[in-house]
Amino acid sequence: MPKGKPWTAHEETQLLQLVKARQPSNIIANKLGRTQQAIMKKIERLGLKKEVVVSVHAGRTTTSELQLPPELPSVEEALKILAAALKAGSEGGLNRTEVQRLHAIANLARTYKELLADYIDYRGIEVKLLEMEEKYAQLAAEKPKNNEIKHNNTQMEQSPTS
């Protein structure tokens, strides 16, 4: 439930235009006379969150969401990124920001490797579960047939022969 002042249709239109123009959220907040938090909440409610610029610093843009790759990189690709970060880190003349960036890349690559291993384990378990469900369905379909055969055999044993 909104806590601040209600949004007018004109403000929502302005917000939409500013987001499409990829304006940073702090500038949007200033232009609309609202807090950055209010801007981000409204953007989320309007379903515009994917394209919001959070900040612009030294010519670099930070968005509020990451672009998801269509497929997961392999462990080998993650290790190559890590190796590139290690190589760049071993070279001299890096400033503090570059060192922090390389450190973050190394941590992300390590975390990715761990999560990917878990994901692969879960996928293996999922495959086994699906196979078991299929076998169960086959057994369940065969069970009435087996019961029917047993029932017929029991009736034959109980009926007197003439």
N, C-alpha and C positions, 0 to 999 in steps of 0.2 A: 504494500500500500504506500503510495507516494506521501512523503513527509513535507516537501517544500511547496512552493507556489505552483499552481496548475500551469501546464503548458498551453499556449494558444496555438491555433492552427498556423499562424504566421511564424511563430518560433520554431515549430516542427519543420516547416518548409525551409526556413533559414538553416536549421541544423542539417537537414538532408543535403542542401546545397554545399554547405561548408565541408561536410564529410566527403561528398563526391569530389570536391576540390582538393581533398587530402590535406586539409588544414589540421595542424596539431590540436589535440583536445584542450590544451591550456589556452590557445588563442580563441577557440570556439567558446570556451567558458567565459573569457573576457568579453567577447562580442555579444554574447547573449546574457551577460550579467548573472551567471550561475557558477556553481563550483564545478571543478573537473569531475568530481564523483557524480554529480547530478547529470553531467553531460554523458559520462560513460554508461550510467544506468539507463538513460533515455535511449541512447544508441543501441544498447542491448535489447531493450523492450521493442524497439522498432525493427530489430533484426538487421542492423547495419554494422554490427560489431567487427566483421571480418576485415573491413577496409579502414579502420580508424587509425590515424597517426597519433601516437602517444606523445612523441617528442622528436625534435630535430636538433641535433647537436653536431657541430663541426661538419655540416654537409651530409651527415648520415641520418637516416630516418628510422625510427623505431615504431613498429606497428603493434597493436594490442594482441594480435594473434599470429601464429606462425602458419606458413603455407605447408600443408601436409603433402609429402611426396606420394605419388600413386602407388609405389611399392617400397617395401622396407629395404634399406641398404644391407648388404651382406656383412658378416663379421669381417671379411677381408677388406671391404670398403671402409669400414670403421677403423680397422687397424692401419690402413693406408693414411687416413686422415690423422690418426694419432702419430704415425711415423713422420708425416709432414710437419706436424706441430712440434715434435721433438727436434727435428732437423732445424726448423726455423728458430727454436728456442736456444739451440746450441751456438747459433751465429751471434756474433757480437753486435753491439750498437742498437739494441732494442730499447725502446722507452718503456716506461712503467705500464702504460696502457696496452702495448703490444704483449708484454709479458703476462699481464692479467688475462688478456684474450686467449693466448696460447694455453695458459693454465686452465681456463674454462673449457677450451676445446678438449684438452686431455681428460678432464673430469667427465665431460659429456660422452666422449668416446668410451671410457671405461664403464660408465653407467649404461650406455647403449649395449655394450657387449654382454653385460650381466642380464639386462632386461630381455635381450634377444634370446639368450640361452633359456631363460624362463619361458618365453613365448614359444620357443620350439618345443620345449617339454610339454607345455599345455596343448600345443597342436597335436603332438604325438598321443597324448591322453585322449584328446577329442576324437582322433581317428579310431583309436581302440574302442572308445565308447560307442561310436557309430557302428563299428563292426559288431559289437556285442548286441546292440539294439536290433540290428538286422538279423542276427542269429536267433535272438529271442522271438522276433516276429515270425521267423520260419518255424521255430519250435511250437509257438502258440498256434500257428495255423495247422501244424501236424497233430497236435494234441487231440482235437475233436475226432480226427480220423482214427487215432489209436484207441480212444475211448469207445468209439463206435464198433471197432473190431472186437475189443474186449467184451463189450455188451453183447454182441452177436455170438461170440464164443460162449459166454455164460448162458445165454438162452438155449444154445444148442446142447450144452451139457445138462441143463435142467429138463429139457423136453424129453419125454419117454420115446424110445424108438419102437416102431411097430414091427 
